[in-house]
Every structure is written in structure tokens, then in C-alpha cells.
Amino acid sequence: MTRLEAQILADIQPIQVKWMMGDRELVQSDHVEISYFQDTGVARVVIRNVGPPDVGLYTCVAIDSQPSSPIFVAELSPINVLEGEEIFLTATVQ
């Protein structure tokens, strides 16, 4: 099992959150569990029975009800993570 979390800090509510693997949006299934906790701003995706098809670049996308183009102050670089490792990534968006 793999769990990815993103902390979303937004002044605007409601926020729609989706997780992407490459250019494909992840959908809720027996294999993938997606949740967003509006009170804490935590977005989570849990992938069960991880295998080779699950290898890829995962992105958490937060969209406000009045979308506009985000401005990333600092771009995140790709990172490799070993099983059992815990990482924290922070993106600053204006």
C-alpha cells in the first residue's frame, strides 16, 4: 500500500481536489482511495496492491470555484521514493 498526501492552503472555498498519474486522472476504485479533508486541507490518495502499472509521476491538483491560472513561485523537481520512505513536498502558488 502507498499513501500520498498533500497539504492545501487556500483562502477560497470550496476547493475541488483531484489526483493525476501522468496525464490521467485517478478515480476511486477498489485499488485507489481518494479523500480530501476540507477542515485540515489534507488531500490523500491510497493505492492498494502497488505494482509496476502504478509507477509514474503523481500530481495533486486543487481547483477553486472560480478558476484562474496559478503562478508557481517555486517548481517542484521529480523525486524517486523507496518503499517505506516518507517524503514531504511543498509547492507555493500565488
Secondary structure by P-SEA (a helix, b strand, c coil): cbbbbbbbbbccccbbbbbbcccbbbbbcccbbbbbbccccccbbbbcccccccccbbbbbbbcccccbbbbcccccbbbbcccbbbbbbbbcc
